[in-house]
């Protein structure tokens, strides 16, 4: 199938697929005329990458996960370690976002929102 069909089936833009090829994440077959040709197996890998990226895995993590996926002798502990590291990053980001929300909530509640020039939000941003 061509790149447009593969993109539709994998749920990715064709531009993303070209990028994945440029960085060596995938290697579609090239026909005699130079056009990319995508097998069912490659579309399945593209879908795998789309799902991994949708979960926030970095490109290099996706490269490692894809290699592990293709390795029938892999240890699930290797996969779990990558997922746990990513999960820890997500949890840290959630904690950071919660702290931001709490601070901003306090500032918004402290502001009267009237016509006076005093503004606790600006004072809070000032530090």
N, C-alpha and C positions, 0 to 999 in steps of 0.2 A: 504494500500500500504506500501511497505517497505521504509527504509530510503533513499535508492538510488533513488527510484521513486519520493519520496517527495522532495528530494534535487533538482532533475531536474525540477519538476513542480514549485517549489518555487524560483528557481534561486539562490540557496545557496549551498555551499559545505556541504557534510555530516558532516564534522568536526565541522562546525559552528552550525549545528543543534544539534549535541551532546553537544557542549558547552552551547547552550541555555537550553538544558535539565539539564545539570549539575548545572547551576545557578538558576534553577527554573523558567525560563521564559516560558517554555512550558512543558507539561507533556504528552508525547505520551503513548498510551495504550501499555501494554506489553502482548504479546501472551503467551500461556502456555509454549512455548519453550524459552521464555525470549526475543524474538525478538521484536523490536519496530514496532508498527502498527500505521500508520498515516491516519486519516480520511480526507475527503475533507475540513472540517472546520479547522482542524489543519494546513493543507497545506495553506489554505487561511490566517491564522494567521502568518505563516512563511513568506508568500509573503508580508504581511503587515509589518512585522519586517524588511525584506530585504529592502523595500522601505524607511522605517523610518531611518534605518542605512545608506542607500544610501544618504539620505538628511543630514546626519551628526549628528543625534540625538544620545546622549549617551545611554548606555544600561539602566541606571535607568530611563531616560526619556522614552525610549521604553517600559519599564515595566509599567510606569504610563499611557502612551498612550494606550497600549494594554488593561489595566484595564478599562480605559475610553471607549475604543472602544466596550468592552464587556458589559458595563453598559448602558442599554437602558434609564436609568434615569439620565444620565450624563448631566452636564451643558456645553454647548459649550464654555462658558467663561473659564472653566478650561482647555480645550484643547487649546484655543486661547492663554492663558497665557503662557503655555509651549512653544508653537510655537513662540510667540513674544520674549520670553527670548532667545530662540535658535537663532532667527533672529538677535537679538542685538549682540550676540556673533559672529555670522558670519560677521556682518557689522564691528565690531571692528577688527576682523581678516583681513578683506579686507583693512581697513584703515592702519593697521600695514604693510600689504604686499605692499600697494601702497607707503608708506613711505620708505620701504626697496628698492623698485624698483627705486624710485626717487634718493635716495642716491647712489645706485650702478650705475645708469645711469650717474650721475655727475662724479663719480670716473672713469668710463670707458671712458667717453668723455675727461676727463682731462689727461688721460694716452696716451702718444705718441705711445706706443707699438713698440718702436724701440729697438736698441741694447744698449741704454744708461742704466745705473743702476738706475737712478731716476725713481720712480714709484709712482704716486699719489694714486694708489689703495692700495699699501702696507702702504703708509703714512696714508691714511684714515683709514685703518684697525687698525693701531697702535694707533690711537686716537689722 
